[in-house]
Amino acid sequence: MALRLAKHWCLSAIRSPLQVISFPALQLHVSGTAMRADQKDFENAVTRVKLLKKDPGNEMKLKLYALYKQATEGPCNVPKPGVFNLINKAKWDAWNALGSLPKETARQNYVDLVSSLSSSSASSSQVKPGADKEQQGSENLVVTSENGITKIMLNRPTKKNAITTQMYQEIILALKAASKDDSTITVLTGNGDYYCSGNDLSNFTDVLSGEIEEKVKSIAILLRDFVDCFIDFPKPLIAVVNGPAVGISVTLLGLFDAVYASDRATFHTPFSHLGQSPEGCSSYIFPKMMGPAKAKEMLIFGKKLTAGEACARGLVTEVFPDSTFQTEVWTRLKAYSKLPPNAMRVSKQIIRNMEKEKLHAVNAEEVSVLQERWLSDECINAVMNFLSKRAKL
Ligand SMILES: CCCCCC/C=C/C(=O)SCCNC(=O)CCNC(=O)[C@H](O)C(C)(C)COP(=O)(O)OP(=O)(O)OC[C@H]1O[C@@H](n2cnc3c(N)ncnc32)[C@H](O)[C@@H]1OP(=O)(O)O
């Protein structure tokens, strides 16, 4: 079975130097070996490692691996791999060399090491607090802050703004920065004719043989962290849906405070077609929002909605003609950005706090179900069909 899966998933896998020793997997939430709340810095460091622009080299990756294992599992207690198992033996040696270093010290050392690496390979999408018309970000994610509005724009129009793993990480950082900057409201939008075509299905192709489960686990943790950021985002968060939206870009809308859509936009969650299941807390929010019958039509049967239908179901706040969409929406947003920021935050908080715990639990459950789905034949075949251009939605 494992071999068969490896064959499926490895179509485009190329063993790059970065992949020879994979970065420590983010096993915090999944394995439950570490308490989330106590380890924020550590978790952030684990996320930042994935964002390093430059390959830090195998020696550094071994150090990171060893500290990660020590911090999460304690001293090395697994059998030494055989001499011919070179990579695993090198990893084992690095971990074992840490002896009885306490978990807390390993955690701190890990955070320090990542900080030193990050300063020379700074993350791209952070907006400095107080920046006016500051523009940063990678090519695929453009973050600007102007007139009290931080705008996070998906910028991969040739790929319909499909979200790569790098973009998930950048959006997390952009949201964290926006939650602390001096803007009043935050906007997510897309560049080009699409708002977003959802998860980039090639996110699943760089899995190395023998490491499928680890890779799937790390994608699951990334997804969970990503959705957590939307649940916890403290300021008004507005989606400016400039065109069709697919998959996760639709489900997440339930966590926004306002959703403005062009009449060209459509809303499509083809999870069953893809052998997958709902995420973004939609399994909980959609039935509450539009009633179970309508929610199931979208989430189980993949019915694509027009903007008008999505508005009637409560998923969209207001629909605008495409010809005046940008002007009308941005005029509205500029006015909202001048409202007293603290009052808006407090109002959001009081509404969100009623549900926050539940939303985090739903997120965790959805991700855990998805993790199994990603290893299913149904999902593997659907993704392979898309990537080999045999299928489209
Ligand atoms: C850490 C995260 C974990 C995952 C979380 C779970 C998330 C789930 C989802 O989001 S499920 C939804 C996934 N999305 C899709 O299945 C959409 C797939 N795309 C399509 O069906 C079509 O491309 C389309 C209907 C969106 C647009 O069709 P069309 O107008 O005919 O354009 P093209 O198909 O020619 O697309 C142009 C170009 O973009 C590439 N592309 C589009 N969407 C994706 C995508 N989601 N992933 C990867 N690539 C995508 C498409 O292949 C074309 O590329 P090319 O020009 O051929 O190189």
Ligand as a Chemical Component Dictionary entry (heavy atoms), coordinates in Angstrom:
data_LIG
# 
_chem_comp.id                   LIG 
_chem_comp.type                 NON-POLYMER 
_chem_comp.pdbx_formal_charge   0 
_chem_comp.three_letter_code    LIG 
# 
loop_
_chem_comp_atom.comp_id 
_chem_comp_atom.atom_id 
_chem_comp_atom.alt_atom_id 
_chem_comp_atom.type_symbol 
_chem_comp_atom.charge 
_chem_comp_atom.model_Cartn_x 
_chem_comp_atom.model_Cartn_y 
_chem_comp_atom.model_Cartn_z 
_chem_comp_atom.pdbx_ordinal 
LIG C1  C1  C 0 -2.317  23.351 3.709   1  
LIG C2  C2  C 0 -3.539  23.267 2.903   2  
LIG C3  C3  C 0 -4.217  22.004 2.786   3  
LIG C4  C4  C 0 -5.403  21.943 1.846   4  
LIG C5  C5  C 0 -6.659  22.430 2.403   5  
LIG C6  C6  C 0 -7.892  21.848 1.736   6  
LIG C7  C7  C 0 -8.320  22.677 0.624   7  
LIG C8  C8  C 0 -9.203  22.226 -0.267  8  
LIG C9  C9  C 0 -9.539  22.963 -1.472  9  
LIG O1  O1  O 0 -9.315  24.127 -1.666  10 
LIG S1  S1  S 0 -10.330 21.992 -2.627  11 
LIG C10 C10 C 0 -10.345 22.958 -4.092  12 
LIG C11 C11 C 0 -9.113  22.756 -4.903  13 
LIG N1  N1  N 0 -9.245  23.467 -6.158  14 
LIG C12 C12 C 0 -9.601  22.880 -7.291  15 
LIG O2  O2  O 0 -9.860  21.694 -7.359  16 
LIG C13 C13 C 0 -9.632  23.759 -8.523  17 
LIG C14 C14 C 0 -8.879  23.132 -9.652  18 
LIG N2  N2  N 0 -8.919  24.012 -10.806 19 
LIG C15 C15 C 0 -9.845  23.933 -11.783 20 
LIG O3  O3  O 0 -10.730 23.105 -11.769 21 
LIG C16 C16 C 0 -9.759  24.926 -12.888 22 
LIG O4  O4  O 0 -8.425  25.309 -13.036 23 
LIG C17 C17 C 0 -10.636 26.179 -12.639 24 
LIG C18 C18 C 0 -12.104 25.773 -12.761 25 
LIG C19 C19 C 0 -10.365 26.795 -11.279 26 
LIG C20 C20 C 0 -10.339 27.249 -13.717 27 
LIG O5  O5  O 0 -10.489 26.683 -15.001 28 
LIG P1  P1  P 0 -10.034 27.534 -16.300 29 
LIG O6  O6  O 0 -10.646 28.870 -16.265 30 
LIG O7  O7  O 0 -10.300 26.663 -17.476 31 
LIG O8  O8  O 0 -8.470  27.757 -16.089 32 
LIG P2  P2  P 0 -7.307  26.676 -16.108 33 
LIG O9  O9  O 0 -7.787  25.370 -15.608 34 
LIG O10 O10 O 0 -6.666  26.678 -17.451 35 
LIG O11 O11 O 0 -6.314  27.261 -15.016 36 
LIG C21 C21 C 0 -5.238  28.128 -15.325 37 
LIG C22 C22 C 0 -3.987  27.552 -14.696 38 
LIG O12 O12 O 0 -4.158  27.526 -13.275 39 
LIG C23 C23 C 0 -3.925  26.212 -12.780 40 
LIG N3  N3  N 0 -4.770  25.983 -11.614 41 
LIG C24 C24 C 0 -6.003  26.445 -11.395 42 
LIG N4  N4  N 0 -6.461  26.063 -10.219 43 
LIG C25 C25 C 0 -5.490  25.315 -9.649  44 
LIG C26 C26 C 0 -5.383  24.638 -8.415  45 
LIG N5  N5  N 0 -6.346  24.655 -7.489  46 
LIG N6  N6  N 0 -4.238  23.982 -8.154  47 
LIG C27 C27 C 0 -3.227  23.970 -9.042  48 
LIG N7  N7  N 0 -3.273  24.609 -10.247 49 
LIG C28 C28 C 0 -4.403  25.276 -10.537 50 
LIG C29 C29 C 0 -4.303  25.313 -13.944 51 
LIG O13 O13 O 0 -3.710  24.055 -13.801 52 
LIG C30 C30 C 0 -3.741  26.103 -15.104 53 
LIG O14 O14 O 0 -2.349  25.899 -15.104 54 
LIG P3  P3  P 0 -1.532  25.794 -16.484 55 
LIG O15 O15 O 0 -1.749  27.085 -17.187 56 
LIG O16 O16 O 0 -2.148  24.633 -17.227 57 
LIG O17 O17 O 0 -0.124  25.558 -16.073 58 
# 
loop_
_chem_comp_bond.comp_id 
_chem_comp_bond.atom_id_1 
_chem_comp_bond.atom_id_2 
_chem_comp_bond.value_order 
_chem_comp_bond.pdbx_ordinal 
LIG C1  C2  SING 1  
LIG C2  C3  SING 2  
LIG C3  C4  SING 3  
LIG C4  C5  SING 4  
LIG C5  C6  SING 5  
LIG C6  C7  SING 6  
LIG C7  C8  DOUB 7  
LIG C8  C9  SING 8  
LIG C9  O1  DOUB 9  
LIG C9  S1  SING 10 
LIG S1  C10 SING 11 
LIG C10 C11 SING 12 
LIG C11 N1  SING 13 
LIG N1  C12 SING 14 
LIG C12 O2  DOUB 15 
LIG C12 C13 SING 16 
LIG C13 C14 SING 17 
LIG C14 N2  SING 18 
LIG N2  C15 SING 19 
LIG C15 O3  DOUB 20 
LIG C15 C16 SING 21 
LIG C16 O4  SING 22 
LIG C16 C17 SING 23 
LIG C17 C18 SING 24 
LIG C17 C19 SING 25 
LIG C17 C20 SING 26 
LIG C20 O5  SING 27 
LIG O5  P1  SING 28 
LIG P1  O6  DOUB 29 
LIG P1  O7  SING 30 
LIG P1  O8  SING 31 
LIG O8  P2  SING 32 
LIG P2  O9  DOUB 33 
LIG P2  O10 SING 34 
LIG P2  O11 SING 35 
LIG O11 C21 SING 36 
LIG C21 C22 SING 37 
LIG C22 O12 SING 38 
LIG C22 C30 SING 39 
LIG O12 C23 SING 40 
LIG C23 N3  SING 41 
LIG C23 C29 SING 42 
LIG N3  C24 SING 43 
LIG N3  C28 SING 44 
LIG C24 N4  DOUB 45 
LIG N4  C25 SING 46 
LIG C25 C26 SING 47 
LIG C25 C28 DOUB 48 
LIG C26 N5  SING 49 
LIG C26 N6  DOUB 50 
LIG N6  C27 SING 51 
LIG C27 N7  DOUB 52 
LIG N7  C28 SING 53 
LIG C29 O13 SING 54 
LIG C29 C30 SING 55 
LIG C30 O14 SING 56 
LIG O14 P3  SING 57 
LIG P3  O15 DOUB 58 
LIG P3  O16 SING 59 
LIG P3  O17 SING 60 
# 
